[in-house]
């Protein structure tokens, strides 16, 4: 069995005051802002709405079930 190590980009390092980074199968990276109670996308500088978050979580379940 072989393993492949994925390189993690440095521009998505931990940030003060935020939890994460959380990486999704589609390549999107978000952080959790505990004060706001929302997930924040550093690429767009916007918080994710509930529908976007559900879509991203669905990608995780899809990736896990297709293995």
KOLDREN-408681 format. One line per 4 residues: number of its first residue (from 1); for each residue x, y, z of N, C-alpha, C. Coordinates in steps of 0.001 Angstrom, whole numbers. Example, Ala and Ser with C-alpha at 12.3 -4.5 7.8 and 13.67 -1.06 7.14 Angstrom:
% residues 2
1> 13190 -5690 7800 12300 -4500 7800 13200 -3300 7800 | 12850 -2250 7080 13670 -1060 7140 12900 30 7870
This chain:
% residues 67
1> 849 -1167 0 0 0 0 900 1238 0 | 551 2231 -770 1332 3459 -857 512 4639 -352 | 1206 5596 170 569 6802 659 1126 8004 -84 | 280 8979 -307 712 10212 -960 509 11368 13
5> 1557 12136 214 1482 13278 1122 1060 14495 325 | 25 15160 811 -473 16352 136 211 17575 724 | 736 18420 -143 1361 19658 303 270 20663 695 | 437 21284 1839 -517 22274 2310 64 23655 2047
9> -718 24490 1420 -258 25840 1090 -165 26686 2351 | 877 27487 2419 1119 28319 3594 170 29496 3699 | -472 29896 2609 -1356 31057 2685 -2639 30755 3452 | -2856 29510 3808 -4002 29139 4634 -3518 28621 5980
13> -2717 29400 6644 -2189 29054 7956 -3214 29436 9023 | -3026 28945 10234 -3926 29368 11314 -3900 30889 11473 | -5052 31450 11816 -5174 32901 11992 -5669 33200 13396 | -5124 34243 13955 -5478 34625 15321 -6968 34968 15411
17> -7638 34394 16408 -9050 34668 16626 -9995 33787 15827 | -9444 32924 14950 -10271 32042 14124 -9844 30595 14318 | -10771 29682 14163 -10463 28254 14208 -10286 27745 12785 | -9357 26853 12602 -9118 26307 11271 -7695 26526 10847
21> -7404 26355 9631 -8263 26291 8451 -8900 24912 8262 | -10086 24913 7698 -10803 23691 7357 -10810 23560 5840 | -10246 22469 5342 -10127 22249 3891 -11190 21255 3431 | -11853 21581 2346 -12918 20741 1802 -12438 20032 543
25> -13094 18923 165 -12659 18151 -1011 -12595 18944 -2314 | -13368 20006 -2432 -13337 20796 -3665 -12233 21852 -3654 | -11418 21868 -2599 -10307 22799 -2508 -10606 24072 -1745 | -11823 24260 -1363 -12202 25479 -632 -11697 25398 809
29> -11253 26519 1320 -10741 26611 2684 -11554 27666 3428 | -12015 27321 4628 -12774 28261 5450 -12241 28222 6882 | -12540 29271 7614 -12203 29380 9030 -13488 29597 9805 | -13491 29191 11084 -14660 29428 11923 -14381 30609 12837
33> -15271 31585 12810 -15190 32757 13669 -16162 32538 14830 | -15609 32211 16000 -16448 31887 17154 -17240 33098 17650 | -16682 34290 17513 -17399 35491 17954 -18638 35736 17103 | -18500 35549 15794 -19635 35755 14885 -20514 34510 14810
37> -19959 33351 15169 -20712 32106 15086 -20926 31655 13655 | -19992 32036 12755 -20125 31708 11336 -18783 31298 10759 | -18852 30649 9594 -17649 30280 8860 -17309 31384 7877 | -16013 31688 7759 -15527 32783 6937 -14637 32256 5828
41> -14834 32738 4607 -14038 32360 3448 -12996 33449 3203 | -11689 33134 3361 -10669 34174 3190 -10498 34639 1747 | -10911 33824 781 -10789 34232 -628 -11770 35333 -984 | -12980 35222 -475 -14010 36207 -794 -14182 37260 295
45> -13651 36983 1494 -13781 37851 2657 -15248 38020 3056 | -16025 36948 2894 -17429 36929 3296 -17675 35722 4191 | -18714 35849 5025 -19159 34705 5801 -20037 33829 4916 | -19983 32516 5159 -20808 31581 4393 -22223 31577 4959
49> -23201 31489 4077 -24562 31322 4574 -24806 29831 4812 | -25915 29515 5435 -26203 28138 5832 -26258 27185 4639 | -26786 27625 3514 -26885 26769 2329 -25505 26387 1792 | -24577 27350 1769 -23222 27061 1304 -22530 26066 2225
53> -22724 26227 3524 -22112 25329 4486 -22660 23907 4341 | -23950 23784 4137 -24550 22464 3931 -24015 21803 2665 | -23814 22575 1617 -23254 22056 380 -21828 21537 604 | -21013 22297 1321 -19641 21869 1607 -19618 20605 2465
57> -20487 20545 3469 -20552 19348 4303 -21021 18145 3494 | -21895 18359 2529 -22330 17279 1648 -21180 16740 819 | -20245 17605 432 -19076 17162 -322 -18205 16218 497 | -18111 16470 1797 -17336 15586 2666 -17980 14209 2713
61> -19290 14157 2935 -19981 12872 3007 -19909 12121 1682 | -19999 12857 588 -19905 12249 -745 -18509 11647 -971 | -17491 12365 -561 -16111 11873 -723 -15883 10635 128 | -16472 10595 1320 -16284 9445 2200 -17035 8215 1707
65> -18187 8401 1110 -18985 7254 662 -18527 6707 -674 | -17755 7495 -1436 -17284 7030 -2744 -15961 6290 -2668 | -15462 6049 -1499 -14182 5347 -1361 -14333 3883 -1465
